[in-house]
Amino acid sequence: MSRTVNKITLVGNVGRDPDVRETKTGTKVVHLSLATNRPRCGEDSEQRTDWHRLTFWARLAQFTEDNVRKGDRIYVEGHVEYDTYERDGVSIPTADVNVRELVLLSSKDVEVVEAAA
């Protein structure tokens, strides 16, 4: 059996307040956008901002709703999920980070929250 890994670590700034929803079965889910910066390839002075869509579930979703706001600096770990949706007959690819761990970096007391196993 070969070993595979799907793990992503991001540190960045929250681009909008949490978008809070509930599934049909009553599980809380929260979506956020996270901005990370990196230098443009081959250029010294300019940076490029990458936007990531983050998803938090259940207990971690509740913590995010209560404690995370636009502009906050956070550290997250999770895995990437790829999907597509169709709009006007065109298939649009998506990438979503399903978050398993969140660390608040903006607050005075750094707090770590992990999703329940």
N, C-alpha and C positions, 0 to 999 in steps of 0.2 A: 504494500500500500504506500503510495506517495503522499507526502505531506504538502498541504497547500495552506496559504495564509491570505486572508482578506482583512487587513487592519489599516486604519487610517488615524493619524494624529494631526490635529489642527490647533493652532493658536491664532486667534484673531479677534475682531471686534464685531459685535452683534449689529446687524444692519436694520433691524426692525423689532418692535415689541413682539412677544410670543403670540402666535396664532393658535388659539386653543380650540380643540374640537373633541368630540366623543364618538367612538365607534358605535355601531348598532347594538353591540353587546355591553356598552357602558364603559369601555376602557378609554381613559383620557389619552389624547395624543396632542403634542405640541410641535409646531414647525417654526423654525427660525432661519434667517439668512445670516451667514457669517462671512465677513470679508477678511481675506489674507492678502498680503502684499509680497511680491517677489520682483527681482530685477528683470527687465526685459533682456532677452538673449542678445549678447553682443553689445549691449549698451550699458554705460556706467551710471548715468544720472537718473534715468527714468525708471519708475516702478510700474508694475502692472498689478491691478487688483483683480483677484479671483473671487467669485462669489460661490458659496457652497450652501446647499439646502440641507438643513439638519432636522432630524425627526427624533423626538423623545417620547417614550411610552410610559404609561402607568405612574409609578411613584416618582420616577425621574421627570416625567412630564409635569407633575404637580409641583415639584421643587422648582422647575424652570419657570412655570407660570408665576410662582410666588416671589422669585428672587432675581430673575434675569430681565434686563431692559435694554432697549436700543442704546448703543454706545459702549456697553459693558465689554470688557476684555475677558475672554474665556479660553480654557483649554478643554478639548474634547477628544475622546477616543471612541472608535466605533468601527463599523464596516460599511463598505459601499454597496449599494444595491442599484442595479441598472434596470431600466424599464423603458417603455415607449408609450405614447398616447397618440391618437390620431386627431388632427385638426384640419378641416377643409380638404380631406382626402390625402393629407401628407402625414407620414409617420414622424413624430418628434421624439428624439431620444432624451432620456432624463437620467440623472445620477443623484442619488440621495444618500446621505450619511445617516445610518441608523446608530444613534449615540448610545454607548454603554457606560461611559464615565464622563463626568463634567466637573471641572474645577473652576471656581470663580476667582479670577485674578484681579478684578477691580476693587474688591472689598478689602478692608483692613485685615480681616481674619480670613485667610484663604480656606475655602470649604470644598471638600471633595465629596461627590455623591456618585454612587454607582447604581446601575440598574440591578434589581433583584435577579438572582440566577434562575 
